[in-house]
Amino acid sequence: MASRERQVVWSKSAQLALDEVISYIAADSRANALRVLERALDTARTLSTLADRGRVVPEASDPAIRELFVFQYRLMYRVEANRVHVIAFVHGARDFAAIRPIQDDD
């Protein structure tokens, strides 16, 4: 059976959040920042064929919104018919529900 391939798209807010995390880490260690960036981008890329493997985000109450961990960060995404939309990149210790409602922002 051929695997289903979806386009992976990052929302503006998820891109911004990733940039902020990388900048914060880079202030202490450029090597660690690069490691987190590479892992986040690689993880997102794998969603093109393996999107359903992440757990459902508890705060979302929507089975289409899932997440994978990138070190201690939560990469959250919405699985759609032909694409995967990365909607958030937040530290796992933060209360995501208190930060903002889960939504897409192209």
N, C-alpha and C positions, 0 to 999 in steps of 0.2 A: 504494500500500500504506500503510495507516495505521500510524503509529508506536506502539510498545508503551510504555505509561506505567506506571511503577512508583512506589511510595511511597518517599520517601527518609527514613530514620530514623537519627539519631545515637545511638551508644552513650553511656553515661554517661562512660566513660573518654575518649572522643574529645571530648565536650563540655568536660570538665575540662581536657584538654590544650589545646584551642583557647582557653579562658579564660585559662590560664596564659601562653600565648604572647602573647595580646593584652595582658595586664597587664604583662608584661615589656617589650614594645615601647612601650607607653604611658608607661612611666617616662621614656623618652627623647623620644618623639614621639607625641602623641595622633593626629595626622594620619596617620602611618604605621600606627599600630595600627588605625585605622578602615579604612584602605585594605586591610590584610591581612584584617581581619574581613569586609569586604564581598566581597572576592574569594573567600574560603573559602566563605562562605554561597552566593554565586552559583554557584561551581563545583559545590558539593554539589547545589544545585537542578537544575542541568542534567543530573544523573545520572538524573533521572526518565525521560528519553527517550534519553539517550546514554551509558548505563552501560558498554557494552562497549568504549568508545574508549580507556580507560586501559590502561596496560601491566600485565601480570601481575607481582605483587610477587615478586621473586626469592627472598626469604627464606621465602615461604609455600609454594612448590611446589604451589599449588592455583590452577587457572585461574579460579576464581570470585572470588579475592581480587586486586583490581586497585588501581591508584593513579594519581592525577593530581598534578602539582606545582602548588602555590600559592606563587608566588615560590620561596623555597628550602625550603618545607615540603612534606612528603608527606601527602596526603590519601588514606588507604587505606580501601577499602570492599569489601564482599562483595556480589556480584550474586546475587540470588535470583529465583525465578520472578515474584513480585509486588512485590518491594521491593528497595531498595538500602540496605544497612546500613553506615553510616560507622563504622569500627571504630578508626581511629587518625588523629592529626594530629601529626606529629613533624618535627623539623628534619632536613633531608636529610643533614646531616653526621653524625647520630647513627647508631650501629649498632643498628637496630631489633631485630634478632634477639637481641641481648644484653640489651636492656631488658626484654622480656617476650614470651612466645609470642603469636602472633596468635590472638585469640579474641573472641567477642562477649560483651558484658556489658550486657544490657538493664537 
